[in-house]
Amino acid sequence: MPKISIIVAADENNAIGKNKQMLWHLPYDLKNFKDLTSGHAVVMGRRTFESLPAGALPNRKNIVLTGVPEAIIDNVFVCTSIEESLSLCDKEEEVFMIGGALVYKQTLPMSDKLYLTRVHHVFKDADTFFPEIDFTQWNEIKKEEHPADEKHAYPYTFHHYLRKKME
Ligand SMILES: NC(=O)c1ccc[n+]([C@@H]2O[C@H](COP(=O)([O-])OP(=O)(O)OC[C@H]3O[C@@H](n4cnc5c(N)ncnc54)[C@H](OP(=O)(O)O)[C@@H]3O)[C@@H](O)[C@H]2O)c1
C-alpha cells in the first residue's frame, strides 16, 4: 500500500472553495503543490477535475472518482470508489488526495500525511469546507510562514503533519 497523503489549502475556517472554484490565487502555493505532487498519483473528485483549467495535471497519474464513469473522456484513470483508486496505486510510494471536500471527508481518516496550506483570512461567502482536523492525532513536522506580497493577497503558512502512531 502507498502512503496516503492529503494536500489542501484552507482558510482559517477550513473553507476550500466557492462556486466550484478556489477562493484565492496564491502562485507560490500552486508551485508548492506542483513540486510536491509531480511524479506521483493524484486522486480527485469529479467536480475538482472539472474545475482544473487545463484538464489532467501533467507529470502525474491522474485518477478521477465518479459514480458516472462514462461521462469522463479526458486522459485520466476513472474510478468508482476510493478502494479502486488505491488499487491503481499499489506500485506508488505516495498517493495524494487533492480534493475536493467529498474526497477529503472520505480519506482524512485513512491518511498518513497532511500537507496543509493555511490561508490567513476568513472567506465569508465560501460554500465548500475541509472536514474538522483533530490535531491531537497529528505531529507537525514542518511549518513555513509566508507574508502577503504583491503577488499574494493573503499571508499563508505551509504545515506538514504526520499521523501519530497508535500506542
Ligand atoms: N482549496 C483546496 O485545496 C481545494 C482542493 C480541491 C478542490 N477544491 C474546491 O473544492 C470544490 C469541489 O469539492 P466538492 O466536494 O464539491 O467535489 P469533489 O470532491 O471534487 O467531487 C465530488 C464528486 O466526486 C465523485 N466522488 C467522490 N467520492 C466518490 C467515491 N467514493 N466514489 C465515486 N465517486 C466519488 C462524485 O462524482 P459524480 O457526481 O460524478 O458521481 C462526487 O459528486 C471546488 O470549489 C474546488 O475548487 C479546493
The ligand as an SDF file (V2000), in Angstrom:
LIG
                    3D

 48 52  0  0  0  0  0  0  0  0999 V2000
   -8.5100   24.5740   -1.5480 N   0  0  0  0  0  0  0  0  0  0  0  0
   -8.1420   23.3780   -1.9990 C   0  0  0  0  0  0  0  0  0  0  0  0
   -7.0430   22.8810   -1.7040 O   0  0  0  0  0  0  0  0  0  0  0  0
   -9.0690   22.6370   -2.9260 C   0  0  0  0  0  0  0  0  0  0  0  0
   -8.6450   21.4230   -3.4980 C   0  0  0  0  0  0  0  0  0  0  0  0
   -9.5400   20.7490   -4.3370 C   0  0  0  0  0  0  0  0  0  0  0  0
  -10.8050   21.2740   -4.5750 C   0  0  0  0  0  0  0  0  0  0  0  0
  -11.1670   22.4460   -4.0100 N   0  0  0  0  0  0  0  0  0  0  0  0
  -12.5160   23.0070   -4.2330 C   0  0  0  0  0  0  0  0  0  0  0  0
  -13.4690   22.0570   -3.7560 O   0  0  0  0  0  0  0  0  0  0  0  0
  -14.6760   22.2150   -4.5170 C   0  0  0  0  0  0  0  0  0  0  0  0
  -15.0890   20.8570   -5.0780 C   0  0  0  0  0  0  0  0  0  0  0  0
  -15.3050   19.9570   -3.9990 O   0  0  0  0  0  0  0  0  0  0  0  0
  -16.6480   19.0800   -3.8860 P   0  0  0  0  0  0  0  0  0  0  0  0
  -16.6810   18.4710   -2.5160 O   0  0  0  0  0  0  0  0  0  0  0  0
  -17.8050   19.9050   -4.3120 O   0  0  0  0  0  0  0  0  0  0  0  0
  -16.4580   17.9750   -5.0270 O   0  0  0  0  0  0  0  0  0  0  0  0
  -15.3250   16.8510   -5.3100 P   0  0  0  0  0  0  0  0  0  0  0  0
  -14.9770   16.1350   -4.0360 O   0  0  0  0  0  0  0  0  0  0  0  0
  -14.2230   17.4420   -6.1020 O   0  0  0  0  0  0  0  0  0  0  0  0
  -16.1200   15.8860   -6.2940 O   0  0  0  0  0  0  0  0  0  0  0  0
  -17.2630   15.2230   -5.8330 C   0  0  0  0  0  0  0  0  0  0  0  0
  -17.6450   14.1640   -6.8300 C   0  0  0  0  0  0  0  0  0  0  0  0
  -16.6170   13.1630   -6.8840 O   0  0  0  0  0  0  0  0  0  0  0  0
  -17.2120   11.8940   -7.0710 C   0  0  0  0  0  0  0  0  0  0  0  0
  -16.8930   11.0620   -5.9120 N   0  0  0  0  0  0  0  0  0  0  0  0
  -16.4510   11.4590   -4.6870 C   0  0  0  0  0  0  0  0  0  0  0  0
  -16.2160   10.3820   -3.9050 N   0  0  0  0  0  0  0  0  0  0  0  0
  -16.5140    9.2880   -4.6540 C   0  0  0  0  0  0  0  0  0  0  0  0
  -16.4750    7.8880   -4.4100 C   0  0  0  0  0  0  0  0  0  0  0  0
  -16.0650    7.3770   -3.2160 N   0  0  0  0  0  0  0  0  0  0  0  0
  -16.8530    7.0430   -5.3910 N   0  0  0  0  0  0  0  0  0  0  0  0
  -17.2430    7.5340   -6.5990 C   0  0  0  0  0  0  0  0  0  0  0  0
  -17.3080    8.8530   -6.8920 N   0  0  0  0  0  0  0  0  0  0  0  0
  -16.9450    9.7150   -5.9270 C   0  0  0  0  0  0  0  0  0  0  0  0
  -18.6950   12.1290   -7.2740 C   0  0  0  0  0  0  0  0  0  0  0  0
  -18.8290   12.3770   -8.6650 O   0  0  0  0  0  0  0  0  0  0  0  0
  -20.1770   12.1490   -9.5430 P   0  0  0  0  0  0  0  0  0  0  0  0
  -21.1100   13.2410   -9.0890 O   0  0  0  0  0  0  0  0  0  0  0  0
  -19.6990   12.2920  -10.9480 O   0  0  0  0  0  0  0  0  0  0  0  0
  -20.6810   10.7650   -9.2180 O   0  0  0  0  0  0  0  0  0  0  0  0
  -18.9170   13.4080   -6.4770 C   0  0  0  0  0  0  0  0  0  0  0  0
  -20.0700   14.1260   -6.8560 O   0  0  0  0  0  0  0  0  0  0  0  0
  -14.3720   23.2680   -5.5790 C   0  0  0  0  0  0  0  0  0  0  0  0
  -14.8000   24.5390   -5.1100 O   0  0  0  0  0  0  0  0  0  0  0  0
  -12.8560   23.2300   -5.6700 C   0  0  0  0  0  0  0  0  0  0  0  0
  -12.3170   24.4530   -6.1580 O   0  0  0  0  0  0  0  0  0  0  0  0
  -10.3240   23.1320   -3.2070 C   0  0  0  0  0  0  0  0  0  0  0  0
  1  2  1  0
  2  3  2  0
  2  4  1  0
  4  5  1  0
  4 48  2  0
  5  6  2  0
  6  7  1  0
  7  8  2  0
  8  9  1  0
  8 48  1  0
  9 10  1  0
  9 46  1  0
 10 11  1  0
 11 12  1  0
 11 44  1  0
 12 13  1  0
 13 14  1  0
 14 15  2  0
 14 16  1  0
 14 17  1  0
 17 18  1  0
 18 19  2  0
 18 20  1  0
 18 21  1  0
 21 22  1  0
 22 23  1  0
 23 24  1  0
 23 42  1  0
 24 25  1  0
 25 26  1  0
 25 36  1  0
 26 27  1  0
 26 35  1  0
 27 28  2  0
 28 29  1  0
 29 30  1  0
 29 35  2  0
 30 31  1  0
 30 32  2  0
 32 33  1  0
 33 34  2  0
 34 35  1  0
 36 37  1  0
 36 42  1  0
 37 38  1  0
 38 39  2  0
 38 40  1  0
 38 41  1  0
 42 43  1  0
 44 45  1  0
 44 46  1  0
 46 47  1  0
M  CHG  2   8   1  16  -1
M  END
$$$$
